Amino acid sequence: MGGSVAAATVSGPLAPYAAGFGRWLLARGFSPLSANIRLRQLGHLSRWLEREGLAASELTAERAERFSVERGASGHVILVSRASVRLPLSYLREVGVAPVPTPAVMDGPLEHLLGAYERYLRRERGLAQSTIVEYERVARLFLEQREGPAGLSLELLGAADVSGFLARECPVRSVAGARKLVASLRPLLRYLHVAGLISTPLVWAVPGVADLRDRSLPRGLEPRVVARMLAGCDRRRTVGRRDYAMLLLMVRLGLRSGEVAALRLDDLDWRGGEILVRGKGGRHDRLPLPVDVGQALVSYLRRRPRSECRALFLKVIAPAGALAPGAVRRMVRDACERAGVAPVGAHRLRHTAATGMLREGASLPEIAQVLRHRQLRTTAIYARVDRERLRTLVQPWPGGES
């Protein structure tokens, strides 16, 4: 590759690692041209270390940032940001050359409690990591103001403290944000009581937040809107094939954005015609793979970037790697923009899958099985969606026009 020439030109303390860095870049989806540019940056970094009298083992994040600042000041215009040194630094740490920063150890009553709470949520409750992170964030927000010389003083925690916290935090949030805060606070109060850290259960002190979701029907997208979103994916390009396949998984099988991002190559059972979905709370379910979804996946896999990563859907811009759930949600917004429709959240596509199945005559238990609802009452909201079917049940008003 062209990178071997650039690697040979690297002198100084980083010269022994240049060829490996070039191969590392190519394995992560960088083109040979981009890898050569990055190798030239490594050469400049190596010569800078030599001038500073530093060994490769002394390349810290602070020194790498200082190099990027001096590189920009010397007139270079490419790869001069502080973020630009992350790639060489990551590689050198990976091969054991550059020192890995030691994370600051946070200690104290609050950290010990949060650590025990995290283990409880993970081991006893079996919650998803994203849910645990949110619960921990609210727990820290609630408890951090109680930390003092005497600890957290949880024995003094009462209903007034809970009410005061919610009175401060809820007004600065939307209704959805306040509902999320309340829902994340209740598990903490339950844990504190179960663990014997408070004598009185305080869950009752957390009021409900008006939930308007059941007052309106879950709204799926019209078939013509879905068709426009799918047609907006340029399947001549890899990114278009990828986005088309992801959209189909969401509107046909009701996958959540996190479930799309979590799919792996090994989750596709072509012989059995099934796909393994890694759902909330560590739940794994196998769903039948519709023909059109399977065809879209095959089309994408033929152009999928080469990578050691086993994630099904990868970034198309180097460094290659798995898509995060946030990237899947952004893809949905981009698809709306290309289709010329008002942006919707990724969860609307899940509603679209449910309403589409209902329109085709599927029963609620069948819809619940595809959406992987734990309780049928969760699916029951879709019983009110089919307005046309409901109109046939409406009786004429007595004495009115029929």
C-alpha positions as CSV (number, residue, x, y, z in Angstrom):
1,M,0.0,0.0,0.0
2,G,1.1,3.6,-0.3
3,G,1.2,3.8,3.5
4,S,4.3,1.6,3.6
5,V,6.2,4.5,1.9
6,A,5.0,7.0,4.4
7,A,5.8,4.6,7.2
8,A,9.4,4.3,6.0
9,T,9.8,8.1,6.3
10,V,8.9,8.2,10.0
11,S,12.0,8.8,12.0
12,G,12.4,9.3,15.7
13,P,11.0,7.5,18.7
14,L,7.8,6.5,17.0
15,A,9.5,5.0,13.9
16,P,9.1,1.4,15.1
17,Y,5.4,1.7,15.3
18,A,4.7,3.5,12.0
19,A,4.0,0.3,9.9
20,G,1.7,-1.1,12.5
21,F,-0.1,2.2,12.7
22,G,-0.7,2.2,9.0
23,R,-2.2,-1.3,9.1
24,W,-4.3,-0.3,12.1
25,L,-5.8,2.6,10.1
26,L,-6.6,0.5,7.1
27,A,-8.3,-2.1,9.3
28,R,-10.5,0.7,10.6
29,G,-11.8,1.7,7.2
30,F,-9.3,4.5,6.3
31,S,-8.4,4.7,2.6
32,P,-4.7,4.4,1.7
33,L,-4.6,8.1,1.0
34,S,-6.0,9.0,4.4
35,A,-3.7,6.5,6.1
36,N,-0.7,8.2,4.4
37,I,-1.9,11.6,5.7
38,R,-2.2,10.2,9.2
39,L,1.3,8.6,8.9
40,R,2.8,11.9,8.0
41,Q,1.2,13.4,11.1
42,L,2.8,10.6,13.1
43,G,6.1,11.4,11.6
44,H,5.8,15.1,12.6
45,L,4.7,13.9,16.1
46,S,7.8,11.6,16.3
47,R,10.2,14.4,15.3
48,W,8.5,16.8,17.8
49,L,9.1,14.2,20.6
50,E,12.7,13.9,19.5
51,R,13.2,17.7,19.7
52,E,11.6,17.8,23.1
53,G,13.9,15.0,24.3
54,L,10.9,12.7,25.1
55,A,10.5,9.0,24.6
56,A,7.4,7.4,23.1
57,S,6.5,6.2,26.6
58,E,6.3,9.8,27.8
59,L,3.6,10.8,25.3
60,T,0.7,11.9,27.5
61,A,-2.5,13.5,26.3
62,E,-1.4,16.9,27.5
63,R,1.9,16.6,25.5
64,A,0.0,15.4,22.4
65,E,-2.3,18.4,22.7
66,R,0.7,20.7,23.0
67,F,2.1,19.2,19.8
68,S,-1.1,19.9,17.9
69,V,-1.1,23.5,19.1
70,E,2.5,24.0,18.0
71,R,1.8,22.3,14.7
72,G,-1.0,24.8,14.0
73,A,1.1,27.7,15.0
74,S,3.9,26.6,12.6
75,G,1.5,27.1,9.6
76,H,0.0,23.6,9.1
77,V,-3.7,23.6,8.3
78,I,-4.5,19.9,8.3
79,L,-4.8,17.8,11.5
80,V,-4.1,20.7,13.8
81,S,-7.0,20.3,16.2
82,R,-6.6,18.8,19.6
83,A,-9.0,16.0,18.6
84,S,-6.7,15.1,15.6
85,V,-4.1,13.5,17.9
86,R,-6.6,11.0,19.4
87,L,-6.0,8.4,16.7
88,P,-2.2,8.1,17.1
89,L,-2.5,8.3,20.8
90,S,-5.2,5.6,20.9
91,Y,-3.0,3.3,18.8
92,L,0.1,3.9,20.9
93,R,-1.9,3.1,24.0
94,E,-3.3,0.0,22.5
95,V,0.1,-1.4,21.7
96,G,1.3,-0.6,25.2
97,V,3.7,2.3,24.3
98,A,2.0,5.5,25.5
99,P,0.8,5.6,29.1
100,V,-2.9,5.0,29.7
101,P,-4.3,7.7,32.0
102,T,-5.3,6.5,35.4
103,P,-8.9,7.5,36.0
104,A,-9.5,9.6,39.1
105,V,-10.7,7.4,41.9
106,M,-13.8,9.0,43.4
107,D,-14.3,8.1,47.0
108,G,-16.8,9.0,49.7
109,P,-20.2,7.9,51.0
110,L,-22.0,9.0,47.9
111,E,-19.7,7.0,45.5
112,H,-20.0,3.9,47.7
113,L,-23.8,4.2,47.7
114,L,-24.0,4.7,44.0
115,G,-21.7,1.8,43.4
116,A,-23.9,-0.5,45.5
117,Y,-27.0,0.9,43.8
118,E,-25.5,0.2,40.3
119,R,-24.8,-3.4,41.3
120,Y,-28.4,-3.8,42.6
121,L,-29.9,-2.4,39.3
122,R,-27.7,-4.6,37.2
123,R,-27.7,-7.9,39.2
124,E,-31.1,-7.8,40.9
125,R,-33.2,-5.8,38.5
126,G,-31.4,-6.9,35.3
127,L,-31.9,-3.4,33.7
128,A,-30.4,-2.3,30.5
129,Q,-27.2,-0.2,30.8
130,S,-28.8,2.9,29.4
131,T,-31.5,2.7,32.1
132,I,-28.9,2.2,34.8
133,V,-27.0,5.2,33.7
134,E,-30.2,7.3,33.8
135,Y,-31.2,6.0,37.2
136,E,-27.7,6.7,38.6
137,R,-27.7,10.2,37.2
138,V,-31.0,11.0,39.0
139,A,-29.7,9.3,42.2
140,R,-26.6,11.5,42.1
141,L,-28.6,14.6,41.5
142,F,-30.9,13.8,44.5
143,L,-28.2,12.7,46.9
144,E,-25.2,14.9,46.1
145,Q,-26.6,17.9,48.1
146,R,-26.9,15.7,51.2
147,E,-23.2,14.8,51.3
148,G,-21.3,16.5,54.2
149,P,-18.8,15.8,57.0
150,A,-21.4,13.5,58.6
151,G,-22.0,11.5,55.4
152,L,-25.3,11.5,53.6
153,S,-27.4,11.6,56.8
154,L,-29.9,9.2,55.2
155,E,-31.5,8.5,58.6
156,L,-32.9,12.1,58.4
157,L,-34.3,11.7,54.9
158,G,-38.0,12.4,54.8
159,A,-40.9,13.2,52.6
160,A,-40.2,16.9,52.8
161,D,-36.8,16.3,51.2
162,V,-38.4,14.4,48.3
163,S,-41.0,17.1,47.8
164,G,-38.4,19.8,47.9
165,F,-36.2,18.1,45.3
166,L,-39.1,17.7,42.9
167,A,-40.3,21.2,43.5
168,R,-36.9,22.5,42.4
169,E,-36.3,20.2,39.5
170,C,-39.7,19.6,37.8
171,P,-40.5,23.3,36.9
172,V,-37.3,23.5,34.8
173,R,-38.3,20.4,32.8
174,S,-40.9,19.6,30.2
175,V,-43.8,17.3,31.1
176,A,-41.9,14.4,29.6
177,G,-38.7,15.3,31.4
178,A,-40.5,15.6,34.8
179,R,-42.1,12.2,34.2
180,K,-38.7,10.7,33.5
181,L,-37.3,12.3,36.6
182,V,-40.1,10.9,38.8
183,A,-39.8,7.5,37.2
184,S,-36.1,7.4,37.9
185,L,-36.4,8.6,41.5
186,R,-38.8,5.9,42.7
187,P,-36.3,3.0,42.2
188,L,-33.8,4.8,44.3
189,L,-36.2,5.3,47.2
190,R,-37.2,1.6,46.9
191,Y,-33.6,0.6,47.1
192,L,-32.8,2.8,50.1
193,H,-35.6,1.1,52.0
194,V,-34.9,-2.4,50.9
195,A,-31.2,-2.0,51.8
196,G,-32.2,-0.7,55.3
197,L,-30.7,2.8,54.7
198,I,-34.0,4.5,55.4
199,S,-36.6,3.2,57.9
200,T,-39.7,4.6,56.1
201,P,-40.6,3.8,52.5
202,L,-40.7,7.1,50.7
203,V,-42.0,6.0,47.3
204,W,-45.5,7.2,48.4
205,A,-44.0,10.7,48.7
206,V,-43.3,10.9,44.9
207,P,-46.4,12.3,43.2
208,G,-47.5,11.2,39.7
209,V,-47.0,13.4,36.7
210,A,-50.0,13.8,34.5
211,D,-49.5,11.2,31.7
212,L,-51.3,12.4,28.5
213,R,-50.2,9.5,26.4
214,D,-53.4,7.5,26.8
215,R,-55.5,10.5,25.9
216,S,-54.3,10.4,22.3
217,L,-53.9,7.6,19.9
218,P,-50.4,6.3,19.1
219,R,-49.6,7.8,15.7
220,G,-48.0,5.7,13.0
221,L,-46.9,7.2,9.7
222,E,-49.0,7.0,6.6
223,P,-47.8,4.4,4.1
224,R,-47.1,7.1,1.5
225,V,-44.8,8.9,4.0
226,V,-42.9,5.6,4.7
227,A,-42.6,5.1,1.0
228,R,-41.1,8.5,0.5
229,M,-38.6,8.0,3.3
230,L,-37.5,4.7,1.9
231,A,-37.3,6.1,-1.6
232,G,-35.1,8.9,-0.3
233,C,-32.3,6.4,0.5
234,D,-29.8,6.4,-2.4
235,R,-29.2,2.7,-2.7
236,R,-26.4,3.3,-5.3
237,R,-24.3,4.1,-2.3
238,T,-23.4,2.0,0.8
239,V,-24.8,4.5,3.2
240,G,-28.1,4.5,1.3
241,R,-28.3,0.7,1.4
242,R,-27.5,0.7,5.1
243,D,-30.2,3.3,5.9
244,Y,-32.8,1.6,3.8
245,A,-32.2,-1.7,5.6
246,M,-32.4,0.0,9.0
247,L,-35.6,1.8,8.1
248,L,-37.2,-1.4,7.0
249,L,-36.3,-3.2,10.2
250,M,-38.0,-0.4,12.1
251,V,-41.2,-0.1,10.1
252,R,-41.7,-3.8,9.4
253,L,-40.5,-5.4,12.7
254,G,-40.8,-2.4,15.1
255,L,-37.2,-2.5,16.3
256,R,-36.1,0.3,18.6
257,S,-33.1,2.4,17.7
258,G,-31.0,0.7,20.3
259,E,-32.0,-2.7,19.1
260,V,-31.0,-1.8,15.5
261,A,-27.6,-0.5,16.7
262,A,-27.1,-3.7,18.8
263,L,-27.6,-6.1,15.9
264,R,-24.6,-8.3,15.0
265,L,-23.7,-10.3,12.0
266,D,-24.2,-13.5,14.0
267,D,-27.8,-12.5,14.8
268,L,-28.9,-13.3,11.2
269,D,-30.0,-16.8,10.7
270,W,-30.3,-17.1,7.0
271,R,-31.1,-20.8,7.0
272,G,-33.9,-20.4,9.5
273,G,-35.1,-17.1,8.2
274,E,-34.9,-15.4,11.6
275,I,-33.2,-12.5,13.2
276,L,-32.1,-12.3,16.9
277,V,-33.2,-9.0,18.6
278,R,-31.3,-7.9,21.7
279,G,-34.1,-6.0,23.5
280,K,-34.5,-4.1,26.8
281,G,-33.4,-5.7,30.0
282,G,-31.1,-8.2,28.4
283,R,-34.0,-9.9,26.7
284,H,-33.3,-11.9,23.4
285,D,-36.1,-12.7,21.0
286,R,-36.1,-14.4,17.6
287,L,-38.3,-12.9,14.9
288,P,-39.1,-14.1,11.4
289,L,-37.2,-12.2,8.8
290,P,-39.5,-10.8,6.1
291,V,-38.4,-11.3,2.5
292,D,-38.1,-7.6,1.7
293,V,-36.1,-7.0,4.9
294,G,-33.8,-9.9,4.1
295,Q,-33.2,-8.7,0.6
296,A,-32.3,-5.2,1.9
297,L,-29.8,-6.7,4.4
298,V,-28.2,-8.8,1.7
299,S,-27.9,-5.7,-0.6
300,Y,-26.2,-3.8,2.3
301,L,-23.9,-6.6,3.3
302,R,-22.5,-6.8,-0.2
303,R,-21.2,-3.3,0.2
304,R,-20.6,-3.3,4.0
305,P,-17.2,-1.8,4.9
306,R,-14.6,-4.4,5.7
307,S,-14.0,-4.4,9.4
308,E,-13.2,-6.8,12.2
309,C,-16.2,-5.3,14.1
310,R,-19.0,-7.8,14.2
311,A,-21.7,-5.2,14.5
312,L,-24.2,-5.4,11.6
313,F,-24.4,-1.7,10.8
314,L,-21.2,0.3,10.6
315,K,-20.2,3.9,10.2
316,V,-19.3,4.5,6.6
317,I,-16.7,7.2,7.5
318,A,-13.5,6.1,9.1
319,P,-12.7,5.1,11.7
320,A,-15.1,2.3,11.0
321,G,-17.1,1.0,13.9
322,A,-20.6,0.2,15.2
323,L,-23.3,2.7,14.9
324,A,-24.6,4.1,18.2
325,P,-28.3,4.3,18.9
326,G,-28.0,8.1,18.6
327,A,-26.8,7.7,15.0
328,V,-29.8,5.5,14.2
329,R,-32.1,8.2,15.5
330,R,-30.3,10.9,13.5
331,M,-30.7,8.6,10.4
332,V,-34.5,8.7,10.9
333,R,-34.5,12.5,11.1
334,D,-32.3,12.7,8.0
335,A,-34.7,10.4,6.1
336,C,-37.6,12.7,7.1
337,E,-35.7,15.7,5.8
338,R,-35.0,14.0,2.5
339,A,-38.6,13.0,2.2
340,G,-39.8,16.5,2.8
341,V,-41.9,15.6,5.9
342,A,-41.9,16.9,9.4
343,P,-39.2,15.2,11.5
344,V,-40.3,12.3,13.7
345,G,-38.6,10.3,16.4
346,A,-37.4,6.8,15.7
347,H,-40.2,5.4,18.0
348,R,-42.8,6.6,15.6
349,L,-41.6,3.9,13.2
350,R,-42.3,1.4,15.9
351,H,-45.9,2.7,16.1
352,T,-45.9,2.6,12.3
353,A,-45.1,-1.2,12.4
354,A,-47.9,-1.8,15.0
355,T,-50.5,0.2,13.1
356,G,-49.5,-1.4,9.8
357,M,-50.0,-4.9,11.3
358,L,-53.3,-3.9,12.7
359,R,-54.4,-2.6,9.3
360,E,-53.5,-5.9,7.8
361,G,-55.7,-7.7,10.3
362,A,-53.2,-8.9,12.9
363,S,-54.5,-9.6,16.3
364,L,-53.3,-7.8,19.4
365,P,-51.4,-11.0,20.7
366,E,-49.7,-11.2,17.4
367,I,-48.7,-7.6,17.5
368,A,-47.5,-8.0,21.1
369,Q,-45.3,-10.9,20.0
370,V,-43.6,-8.9,17.2
371,L,-43.1,-5.8,19.4
372,R,-42.0,-8.1,22.3
373,H,-44.3,-6.5,24.9
374,R,-44.1,-8.2,28.2
375,Q,-47.8,-7.4,28.9
376,L,-50.7,-7.4,26.5
377,R,-52.1,-4.2,28.1
378,T,-49.1,-2.3,26.6
379,T,-50.2,-3.4,23.2
380,A,-53.9,-2.7,23.9
381,I,-53.5,1.0,23.1
382,Y,-53.4,0.0,19.4
383,A,-56.9,-1.4,19.7
384,R,-58.1,2.3,19.4
385,V,-56.0,3.2,16.4
386,D,-58.1,1.7,13.6
387,R,-60.6,4.5,13.3
388,E,-62.3,3.0,10.2
389,R,-63.0,-0.2,12.1
390,L,-64.2,1.7,15.1
391,R,-66.7,3.7,13.0
392,T,-68.5,0.5,12.1
393,L,-69.3,0.0,15.8
394,V,-70.7,3.4,16.4
395,Q,-74.4,3.4,16.9
396,P,-76.6,6.3,15.7
397,W,-77.6,8.9,18.3
398,P,-81.2,8.2,19.3
399,G,-83.5,10.6,17.5
400,G,-80.7,11.9,15.3
401,E,-79.8,11.3,11.7
402,S,-78.8,7.7,10.9
